């Protein structure tokens, strides 16, 4: 693989290190590859793109380009700047990935807070539409343990008890049904996840079924605590989350 680090993805001339990405490109000897854009977790207040090296290297070695994204976070950011950054990273990838090889399709995902970002891009179409991203390029979304209601740190920013369950336009689930169709998507959640996270994920899945999208939606129930599998490896030394992402992308590429 080849690794390109600290690429600025926002407006020209930006030198804000919080708005950079690392790109892991597989050595496919002239063959095409899918590209997976990943937003890290950390409650919109911690974490970084360097946390994802195990997943990135696993996928690149399996022929999947990996785009690991930094974005602005609390306390230096405010809603919706982190979502705007996520959209800019998708825009950069859509515009530039062909410079690194033949891209067969783009996939977007994240874990925890990162999945909140991927869900907001998936369900609130204004973010990608305002950047003229051709959404037909996005073949799938992988939402891992994200909060489908208004994120608890966005609630805190608004002076609201972060335990509240609110579904306004800052909540991914609020926008379900606004579009007539969606790309393929996969949800992951644990049976001992953050309080309410399992129930919110199940509500998101039932909402998608209610609007007739069950044919494009799958999910995995993990056993254990919140995102414990993100950095884990199996007995063969393979990235647990990376393997799930690989399988999801392979299924989408076949269809």
DOGU-842440 format. One line per 2 residues: number of its first residue (from 1); their letters; for each residue x, y, z of N, C-alpha, C, CB. Coordinates in steps of 0.2 Angstrom, whole numbers, plus 5000, padded with zeros to 4 digits. Glycine has a CB too. Layout:
% DOGU-842440
NUM = a = X:Y:Z:X:Y:Z:X:Y:Z:X:Y:Z | ...
***
This chain:
% DOGU-842440
1 = xx = 5004:4994:5000:5000:5000:5000:5004:5006:5000:4995:5000:5006 | 5001:5012:4998:5004:5018:4999:5000:5023:5004:5005:5022:4992
3 = xx = 5004:5026:5008:5000:5030:5013:5002:5038:5011:5002:5029:5020 | 4997:5042:5011:4997:5049:5010:4994:5052:5016:4994:5051:5003
5 = xx = 4998:5056:5020:4996:5059:5026:4995:5066:5026:5001:5057:5031 | 4990:5068:5030:4989:5075:5032:4987:5079:5025:4995:5078:5035
7 = xx = 4983:5077:5022:4980:5080:5016:4974:5085:5018:4977:5075:5010 | 4975:5091:5016:4970:5096:5018:4964:5095:5013:4972:5103:5017
9 = xx = 4958:5094:5016:4952:5093:5011:4947:5098:5011:4949:5086:5014 | 4948:5103:5015:4943:5109:5015:4944:5114:5009:4942:5112:5021
11 = xx = 4942:5120:5010:4943:5125:5005:4951:5126:5004:4940:5132:5007 | 4952:5128:4997:4959:5130:4995:4963:5134:5000:4959:5132:4988
13 = xx = 4969:5133:5002:4973:5137:5006:4972:5136:5014:4971:5144:5005 | 4967:5131:5015:4966:5130:5022:4972:5126:5025:4960:5126:5023
15 = xx = 4975:5128:5031:4980:5125:5034:4978:5122:5041:4987:5129:5034 | 4972:5121:5042:4970:5119:5049:4971:5111:5049:4962:5121:5049
17 = xx = 4975:5109:5054:4977:5102:5054:4971:5098:5056:4982:5101:5059 | 4966:5101:5059:4959:5097:5061:4955:5095:5055:4955:5102:5066
19 = xx = 4957:5098:5050:4953:5097:5043:4958:5093:5038:4950:5103:5041 | 4961:5088:5040:4965:5084:5036:4963:5077:5036:4973:5085:5039
21 = xx = 4966:5073:5031:4964:5066:5031:4970:5062:5029:4959:5065:5025 | 4971:5056:5030:4976:5051:5028:4973:5046:5023:4979:5047:5034
23 = xx = 4976:5045:5018:4974:5041:5012:4978:5035:5012:4973:5044:5006 | 4975:5029:5012:4979:5022:5012:4976:5019:5005:4977:5018:5018
25 = xx = 4981:5019:5000:4979:5016:4994:4982:5009:4993:4982:5021:4988 | 4978:5005:4991:4980:4998:4989:4984:4997:4983:4974:4993:4989
27 = xx = 4989:4992:4983:4993:4991:4977:4989:4986:4973:5000:4989:4979 | 4985:4988:4968:4981:4983:4965:4983:4982:4958:4974:4986:4965
29 = xx = 4989:4985:4956:4992:4983:4949:4987:4985:4944:4994:4976:4949 | 4985:4991:4944:4980:4993:4938:4973:4991:4939:4983:4990:4932
31 = xx = 4971:4987:4944:4964:4986:4945:4961:4991:4949:4963:4979:4948 | 4954:4992:4948:4950:4996:4952:4950:4994:4959:4944:4997:4949
33 = xx = 4948:4999:4963:4947:4998:4970:4941:5002:4973:4953:4999:4974 | 4937:5000:4978:4933:5004:4981:4936:5008:4986:4927:5000:4985
35 = xx = 4933:5014:4988:4936:5018:4993:4931:5019:4999:4938:5025:4990 | 4934:5018:5005:4930:5019:5011:4932:5025:5015:4930:5012:5016
37 = xx = 4927:5029:5016:4929:5035:5020:4926:5034:5027:4925:5042:5017 | 4931:5035:5032:4929:5033:5039:4930:5039:5044:4934:5027:5042
39 = xx = 4925:5040:5048:4925:5046:5053:4926:5042:5060:4919:5050:5053 | 4931:5044:5064:4933:5041:5070:4927:5043:5076:4940:5043:5073
41 = xx = 4927:5039:5081:4923:5041:5087:4926:5045:5092:4921:5034:5090 | 4923:5046:5097:4926:5050:5103:4921:5056:5105:4932:5054:5100
43 = xx = 4915:5055:5104:4910:5060:5107:4910:5066:5104:4911:5060:5114 | 4913:5067:5098:4914:5074:5095:4918:5078:5099:4907:5077:5094
45 = xx = 4922:5075:5103:4927:5079:5108:4934:5076:5108:4924:5080:5114 | 4935:5070:5106:4941:5067:5106:4942:5062:5100:4942:5063:5113
47 = xx = 4948:5059:5100:4950:5054:5095:4953:5058:5089:4944:5051:5093 | 4956:5054:5084:4959:5057:5078:4960:5051:5073:4965:5060:5080
49 = xx = 4962:5054:5067:4963:5049:5061:4968:5044:5063:4964:5053:5055 | 4973:5045:5067:4978:5041:5068:4976:5035:5072:4984:5044:5072
51 = xx = 4970:5035:5075:4967:5029:5079:4965:5024:5074:4961:5032:5083 | 4965:5025:5068:4962:5020:5063:4967:5016:5059:4957:5023:5059
53 = xx = 4973:5016:5061:4978:5013:5057:4977:5005:5056:4985:5014:5060 | 4975:5002:5061:4974:4995:5061:4969:4993:5056:4972:4992:5068
55 = xx = 4963:4997:5056:4958:4996:5051:4960:4998:5044:4951:5000:5053 | 4963:5003:5044:4966:5006:5037:4970:5001:5034:4969:5013:5038
57 = xx = 4975:4999:5037:4980:4994:5034:4977:4987:5032:4986:4993:5039 | 4972:4985:5036:4969:4979:5035:4965:4980:5028:4964:4977:5040
59 = xx = 4961:4985:5028:4957:4986:5022:4961:4987:5015:4952:4992:5023 | 4967:4991:5016:4971:4993:5010:4974:4986:5008:4976:4998:5012
61 = xx = 4976:4982:5013:4979:4975:5011:4974:4971:5007:4982:4972:5016 | 4967:4972:5008:4962:4968:5005:4959:4972:4999:4956:4968:5010
63 = xx = 4963:4977:4996:4961:4980:4990:4956:4986:4991:4959:4975:4985 | 4955:4988:4997:4950:4994:4998:4954:5000:5000:4945:4992:5003
65 = xx = 4954:5006:4997:4957:5012:4999:4953:5014:5005:4957:5017:4993 | 4957:5017:5010:4954:5019:5016:4956:5027:5017:4957:5015:5022
67 = xx = 4951:5031:5018:4951:5038:5019:4950:5039:5027:4947:5042:5015 | 4955:5041:5031:4954:5042:5038:4954:5049:5039:4960:5038:5042
69 = xx = 4948:5052:5042:4947:5059:5042:4947:5062:5049:4940:5060:5039 | 4951:5068:5050:4950:5072:5056:4945:5077:5054:4957:5076:5057
71 = xx = 4942:5079:5060:4937:5085:5059:4937:5089:5065:4929:5081:5058 | 4934:5095:5065:4934:5099:5071:4929:5096:5076:4931:5106:5069
73 = xx = 4931:5097:5082:4928:5094:5088:4927:5099:5094:4932:5088:5091 | 4923:5098:5098:4922:5102:5104:4929:5101:5108:4916:5099:5109
75 = xx = 4931:5107:5112:4927:5113:5113:4928:5118:5108:4929:5115:5120 | 4932:5117:5103:4934:5122:5098:4929:5122:5092:4941:5121:5095
77 = xx = 4924:5118:5092:4920:5118:5086:4913:5119:5089:4920:5111:5082 | 4908:5120:5085:4901:5120:5087:4897:5117:5081:4899:5128:5088
79 = xx = 4891:5115:5083:4886:5112:5078:4885:5117:5072:4880:5109:5081 | 4885:5115:5066:4886:5109:5063:4893:5108:5060:4881:5107:5058
81 = xx = 4898:5112:5062:4905:5112:5059:4908:5105:5058:4909:5116:5063 | 4907:5100:5062:4910:5094:5061:4906:5090:5056:4909:5090:5068
83 = xx = 4900:5091:5055:4896:5088:5049:4898:5092:5043:4888:5089:5050 | 4899:5098:5043:4902:5102:5037:4909:5099:5035:4902:5109:5038
85 = xx = 4913:5097:5040:4919:5095:5038:4919:5088:5035:4924:5094:5045 | 4914:5084:5038:4913:5077:5035:4911:5077:5028:4908:5073:5039
87 = xx = 4906:5082:5026:4904:5083:5020:4910:5085:5015:4898:5088:5019 | 4914:5089:5018:4920:5092:5014:4925:5086:5012:4924:5097:5017
89 = xx = 4925:5081:5017:4930:5076:5016:4927:5071:5010:4931:5072:5022 | 4920:5070:5010:4917:5066:5005:4918:5070:4998:4910:5065:5007
91 = xx = 4917:5076:4998:4918:5080:4992:4925:5079:4990:4917:5088:4993 | 4930:5080:4994:4937:5079:4992:4938:5073:4989:4942:5081:4998
93 = xx = 4936:5067:4992:4937:5061:4990:4934:5060:4983:4934:5055:4995 | 4928:5062:4982:4924:5061:4976:4928:5065:4970:4917:5064:4976
95 = xx = 4931:5070:4972:4934:5074:4967:4941:5072:4965:4934:5082:4969 | 4945:5069:4970:4952:5067:4969:4954:5060:4969:4955:5071:4975
97 = xx = 4950:5056:4971:4952:5049:4972:4954:5046:4965:4946:5044:4975 | 4952:5048:4960:4954:5046:4953:4961:5047:4952:4949:5048:4948
99 = xx = 4964:5052:4956:4971:5054:4955:4976:5048:4957:4973:5060:4958 | 4973:5044:4961:4977:5038:4965:4975:5031:4962:4975:5038:4972
101 = xx = 4971:5031:4957:4969:5025:4954:4962:5025:4952:4970:5019:4959 | 4959:5019:4949:4953:5018:4947:4948:5016:4953:4952:5013:4941
103 = xx = 4944:5021:4955:4939:5020:4960:4932:5017:4958:4938:5026:4964 | 4931:5011:4960:4924:5008:4958:4918:5010:4962:4925:5000:4959
105 = xx = 4919:5014:4967:4914:5016:4971:4916:5019:4978:4908:5011:4972 | 4912:5023:4981:4914:5027:4987:4909:5024:4992:4914:5034:4987
107 = xx = 4912:5023:4998:4908:5020:5004:4909:5025:5010:4909:5013:5006 | 4904:5027:5014:4905:5031:5020:4903:5028:5026:4901:5038:5018
109 = xx = 4907:5029:5031:4905:5026:5038:4909:5029:5043:4906:5019:5038 | 4907:5027:5049:4911:5029:5055:4909:5025:5061:4910:5037:5056
111 = xx = 4912:5026:5067:4910:5023:5073:4908:5028:5078:4916:5019:5076 | 4903:5027:5082:4901:5031:5088:4899:5038:5085:4906:5031:5093
113 = xx = 4903:5043:5087:4902:5050:5085:4903:5050:5077:4907:5055:5088 | 4908:5046:5075:4909:5046:5068:4903:5043:5064:4915:5042:5066
115 = xx = 4899:5038:5067:4893:5036:5064:4887:5041:5064:4891:5029:5067 | 4887:5045:5069:4883:5051:5069:4884:5055:5063:4883:5055:5076
117 = xx = 4890:5056:5062:4892:5060:5056:4890:5057:5049:4899:5062:5056 | 4891:5050:5049:4890:5047:5043:4882:5046:5042:4893:5040:5043
119 = xx = 4878:5046:5047:4871:5046:5047:4868:5053:5045:4868:5044:5053 | 4871:5058:5047:4869:5065:5045:4870:5066:5038:4872:5070:5050
121 = xx = 4876:5063:5035:4877:5064:5028:4872:5060:5024:4884:5062:5026 | 4870:5054:5027:4866:5049:5023:4859:5052:5023:4866:5042:5026
123 = xx = 4856:5054:5029:4849:5056:5029:4847:5063:5028:4847:5053:5036 | 4852:5068:5030:4850:5075:5028:4854:5077:5022:4853:5079:5035
125 = xx = 4851:5077:5016:4854:5077:5010:4857:5084:5009:4849:5076:5005 | 4856:5089:5013:4858:5096:5011:4866:5096:5012:4855:5101:5016
127 = xx = 4869:5092:5016:4876:5093:5017:4880:5091:5010:4879:5089:5022 | 4878:5086:5007:4882:5084:5001:4879:5087:4995:4881:5076:5000
129 = xx = 4873:5089:4995:4870:5092:4989:4873:5099:4989:4862:5093:4990 | 4874:5103:4994:4877:5109:4994:4884:5109:4991:4877:5113:5001
131 = xx = 4887:5104:4991:4894:5103:4988:4894:5100:4981:4898:5099:4993 | 4888:5099:4979:4887:5096:4972:4890:5089:4972:4890:5100:4967
133 = xx = 4890:5085:4977:4893:5078:4977:4887:5074:4973:4894:5076:4984 | 4890:5070:4968:4885:5066:4965:4884:5060:4969:4888:5063:4958
135 = xx = 4878:5059:4972:4877:5054:4977:4877:5047:4974:4871:5056:4981 | 4876:5047:4968:4876:5040:4964:4883:5037:4965:4875:5041:4957
137 = xx = 4888:5041:4967:4895:5038:4968:4895:5035:4974:4900:5044:4968 | 4891:5036:4979:4891:5033:4986:4887:5027:4986:4888:5038:4991
139 = xx = 4890:5021:4986:4887:5015:4985:4884:5012:4992:4891:5010:4982 | 4887:5014:4997:4885:5012:5004:4887:5016:5010:4887:5005:5004
141 = xx = 4884:5015:5015:4885:5018:5022:4886:5012:5027:4880:5023:5024 | 4891:5013:5031:4892:5009:5037:4892:5013:5043:4899:5005:5036
143 = xx = 4886:5012:5047:4885:5016:5053:4886:5011:5059:4878:5019:5053 | 4892:5013:5063:4894:5009:5068:4892:5012:5075:4901:5007:5068
145 = xx = 4887:5010:5078:4886:5012:5085:4885:5020:5086:4891:5010:5090 | 4882:5023:5081:4880:5030:5081:4874:5032:5084:4880:5032:5074
147 = xx = 4873:5038:5086:4867:5040:5090:4863:5043:5084:4869:5046:5095 | 4857:5040:5084:4852:5042:5079:4848:5048:5081:4848:5036:5077
149 = xx = 4847:5049:5087:4844:5055:5089:4849:5061:5090:4840:5054:5096 | 4847:5067:5092:4852:5072:5093:4858:5071:5097:4848:5079:5095
151 = xx = 4864:5071:5095:4870:5069:5098:4870:5073:5105:4876:5071:5094 | 4872:5069:5110:4872:5071:5117:4877:5077:5118:4875:5066:5122
153 = xx = 4882:5078:5114:4886:5084:5115:4883:5090:5111:4893:5083:5112 | 4879:5089:5106:4875:5094:5103:4870:5097:5108:4872:5092:5096
155 = xx = 4867:5092:5112:4862:5094:5117:4866:5098:5122:4859:5088:5120 | 4872:5096:5124:4875:5100:5129:4877:5107:5127:4882:5096:5131
157 = xx = 4879:5107:5120:4880:5114:5117:4874:5119:5118:4883:5113:5110 | 4868:5116:5117:4862:5119:5117:4859:5121:5124:4857:5116:5113
159 = xx = 4863:5119:5129:4861:5119:5136:4856:5115:5139:4859:5126:5137 | 4856:5109:5135:4851:5104:5137:4854:5098:5140:4847:5102:5130
161 = xx = 4851:5095:5145:4853:5089:5148:4855:5084:5143:4848:5086:5153 | 4861:5081:5142:4863:5077:5137:4860:5070:5137:4871:5076:5137
163 = xx = 4857:5068:5142:4853:5062:5143:4846:5062:5139:4852:5060:5150 | 4844:5068:5137:4838:5069:5134:4838:5066:5127:4836:5076:5133
165 = xx = 4832:5063:5125:4831:5060:5119:4827:5065:5114:4827:5053:5119 | 4830:5068:5110:4827:5073:5106:4828:5072:5098:4830:5080:5107
167 = xx = 4823:5072:5094:4824:5071:5087:4821:5077:5083:4820:5065:5085 | 4826:5082:5083:4825:5088:5078:4829:5087:5072:4826:5094:5082
169 = xx = 4830:5093:5069:4834:5092:5062:4841:5091:5063:4833:5098:5058 | 4844:5091:5070:4850:5089:5071:4851:5081:5072:4853:5093:5077
171 = xx = 4846:5078:5072:4845:5070:5073:4845:5067:5066:4840:5069:5078 | 4849:5062:5065:4848:5058:5059:4841:5055:5058:4853:5052:5059
173 = xx = 4838:5052:5063:4832:5049:5062:4826:5054:5060:4830:5045:5069 | 4827:5060:5062:4822:5065:5060:4821:5065:5052:4824:5072:5062
175 = xx = 4827:5064:5049:4826:5065:5041:4825:5058:5037:4833:5067:5039 | 4824:5053:5041:4822:5047:5038:4815:5048:5034:4822:5041:5043
177 = xx = 4815:5046:5028:4809:5047:5024:4809:5053:5019:4803:5047:5028 | 4814:5057:5020:4814:5063:5016:4816:5061:5009:4819:5068:5019
179 = xx = 4820:5056:5008:4822:5054:5002:4818:5047:5000:4830:5053:5001 | 4817:5046:4994:4813:5041:4991:4818:5034:4991:4810:5042:4985
181 = xx = 4824:5035:4991:4828:5029:4991:4835:5031:4994:4830:5027:4983 | 4838:5025:4996:4845:5026:4999:4850:5021:4997:4844:5025:5007
183 = xx = 4856:5022:4997:4861:5017:4996:4861:5011:5001:4868:5020:4995 | 4864:5006:4999:4865:5000:5004:4868:5003:5011:4869:4994:5001
185 = xx = 4866:5000:5016:4869:5003:5023:4869:4997:5028:4865:5009:5025 | 4874:4997:5032:4874:4992:5037:4875:4996:5044:4880:4987:5036
187 = xx = 4871:4993:5049:4872:4996:5056:4875:4991:5060:4865:4998:5058 | 4879:4993:5065:4882:4989:5070:4881:4992:5077:4890:4988:5069
189 = xx = 4879:4988:5082:4878:4990:5089:4879:4984:5093:4871:4993:5090 | 4881:4986:5100:4882:4980:5104:4876:4979:5109:4889:4982:5108
191 = xx = 4876:4973:5112:4871:4972:5116:4872:4975:5123:4870:4964:5117 | 4878:4978:5125:4879:4981:5131:4882:4988:5129:4884:4977:5135
193 = xx = 4879:4991:5125:4882:4998:5122:4880:5003:5127:4879:4999:5115 | 4882:5009:5125:4880:5015:5129:4873:5015:5130:4882:5022:5125
195 = xx = 4871:5018:5136:4864:5018:5138:4860:5021:5132:4863:5022:5144 | 4854:5017:5130:4850:5020:5125:4852:5018:5118:4848:5027:5126
197 = xx = 4859:5017:5117:4861:5016:5110:4858:5010:5106:4869:5016:5110 | 4858:5005:5110:4855:4999:5106:4847:5001:5104:4855:4993:5111
199 = xx = 4844:5004:5109:4837:5005:5107:4836:5010:5102:4833:5008:5114 | 4840:5015:5102:4840:5020:5096:4842:5017:5090:4845:5026:5098
201 = xx = 4846:5012:5090:4848:5009:5083:4842:5005:5081:4854:5005:5084 | 4839:5001:5085:4833:4997:5083:4828:5002:5081:4831:4993:5089
203 = xx = 4827:5008:5084:4822:5012:5081:4823:5015:5074:4821:5018:5086 | 4830:5016:5073:4832:5018:5066:4830:5013:5061:4839:5020:5066
205 = xx = 4832:5007:5063:4831:5001:5059:4823:5000:5057:4834:4994:5062 | 4819:5001:5062:4812:5000:5061:4809:5006:5057:4808:4999:5068
207 = xx = 4812:5012:5058:4810:5018:5054:4811:5017:5047:4813:5024:5057 | 4817:5014:5045:4819:5012:5039:4814:5007:5036:4826:5010:5038
209 = xx = 4813:5002:5040:4808:4997:5037:4801:5000:5036:4807:4991:5042 | 4799:5005:5041:4792:5008:5040:4792:5012:5033:4791:5013:5046
211 = xx = 4797:5014:5031:4797:5018:5025:4799:5014:5019:4802:5024:5025 | 4800:5007:5020:4800:5003:5014:4807:5002:5012:4797:5005:5009
213 = xx = 4812:5002:5016:4819:5002:5014:4823:4996:5017:4823:5008:5016 | 4819:4991:5019:4822:4985:5023:4826:4981:5018:4817:4981:5026
215 = xx = 4825:4981:5011:4829:4977:5007:4836:4980:5006:4825:4977:5000 | 4838:4986:5008:4844:4988:5007:4848:4989:5014:4844:4995:5004
217 = xx = 4845:4987:5019:4848:4988:5026:4849:4982:5030:4843:4993:5030 | 4855:4981:5032:4857:4975:5036:4860:4978:5043:4862:4970:5033
219 = xx = 4861:4973:5048:4864:4975:5054:4867:4969:5057:4859:4978:5059 | 4872:4971:5062:4875:4966:5066:4875:4968:5073:4883:4966:5064
221 = xx = 4873:4963:5077:4873:4964:5084:4879:4961:5087:4867:4961:5088 | 4884:4965:5090:4890:4963:5093:4888:4962:5101:4895:4968:5092
223 = xx = 4893:4957:5104:4892:4956:5111:4898:4959:5115:4892:4948:5112 | 4896:4963:5119:4901:4967:5123:4899:4974:5124:4908:4967:5120
225 = xx = 4904:4979:5126:4903:4986:5127:4903:4990:5121:4908:4988:5132 | 4902:4996:5121:4902:5001:5116:4909:5001:5112:4900:5008:5119
227 = xx = 4908:4999:5106:4914:5000:5101:4920:4996:5103:4916:5007:5100 | 4920:4991:5108:4925:4987:5110:4929:4983:5105:4923:4982:5116
229 = xx = 4926:4982:5099:4928:4979:5093:4932:4983:5088:4923:4975:5090 | 4932:4990:5089:4934:4994:5084:4942:4993:5083:4933:5001:5086
231 = xx = 4946:4992:5089:4953:4991:5088:4955:4984:5089:4956:4996:5093 | 4950:4980:5090:4951:4973:5091:4953:4969:5085:4945:4969:5094
233 = xx = 4957:4963:5086:4959:4959:5081:4957:4952:5083:4967:4959:5080 | 4955:4948:5078:4953:4941:5080:4959:4936:5081:4948:4938:5074
235 = xx = 4958:4930:5082:4963:4925:5083:4968:4924:5077:4960:4918:5085 | 4966:4927:5071:4970:4926:5066:4974:4933:5064:4967:4924:5059
237 = xx = 4973:4938:5069:4976:4944:5068:4973:4949:5064:4983:4943:5066 | 4967:4948:5062:4963:4952:5057:4959:4957:5061:4958:4948:5053
239 = xx = 4959:4963:5058:4954:4968:5061:4947:4966:5062:4955:4975:5058 | 4944:4966:5067:4937:4964:5068:4932:4968:5064:4935:4963:5075
241 = xx = 4933:4975:5065:4929:4980:5062:4931:4980:5054:4929:4987:5065 | 4937:4980:5053:4939:4980:5046:4936:4974:5042:4947:4979:5046
243 = xx = 4936:4968:5045:4933:4962:5042:4925:4963:5040:4934:4956:5046 | 4922:4967:5045:4915:4968:5044:4914:4973:5038:4912:4971:5050
245 = xx = 4918:4978:5038:4918:4983:5033:4919:4980:5026:4923:4989:5034 | 4925:4976:5026:4926:4972:5020:4921:4968:5017:4932:4967:5021
247 = xx = 4917:4964:5022:4912:4960:5020:4906:4964:5017:4909:4955:5025 | 4904:4970:5020:4899:4974:5018:4901:4977:5011:4898:4980:5023
249 = xx = 4907:4979:5010:4908:4982:5003:4908:4976:4998:4915:4985:5004 | 4911:4970:4999:4911:4965:4995:4903:4963:4992:4914:4959:4997
251 = xx = 4899:4963:4997:4892:4962:4996:4889:4967:4991:4888:4961:5002 | 4891:4974:4993:4888:4979:4988:4891:4979:4982:4890:4986:4992
253 = xx = 4897:4977:4981:4901:4977:4974:4898:4972:4970:4908:4976:4975 | 4895:4966:4973:4892:4961:4969:4886:4963:4966:4892:4955:4974
255 = x = 4882:4967:4970:4875:4968:4968:4875:4972:4961:4871:4972:4973
***
